[in-house]
Amino acid sequence: MSEQDELKEFQAYCDGWIHKLGLMDWDWRCSLNDDNDNANVLLNQEGRKAYIGLCRQREACCTIAQLAKHECLEILLADLALLAQPYVNKDIIDDEVHKVINRLMIALV
């Protein structure tokens, strides 16, 4: 599968999860990147913009569908994480957000 085909597949999965999770208030875009993560999301919460990246060099441990779901769950929990930032260390917030994401990855099909 070409990189562009992978990106289209990733976008389709993201679109499905954006709708399932009720995240239509976010303006989002998908792109390919060369980051070290399998996928990532950069957020502009004030502008409700999400830039979801799919890494070109991914580990084989996760499918494109799993990566899309994970990044959309990051968007879902972003506002809660932002609210906690004045009170809790950012690393602790990130750890707790990912505990919830890991549980939701199993629970949501």
Buried (B, 14 or more C-beta within 10 A) or exposed (E): EEEEEBBBBBBEBBBBBBEEBEBEEBEBEBEBBEEEBBBBBEBEEEEBEBBBBBBEEBEEEBEBBBBBBBBBBBBBBBEEBEEBEEEEEEEEBEEBBBEBBEEBBEEEE
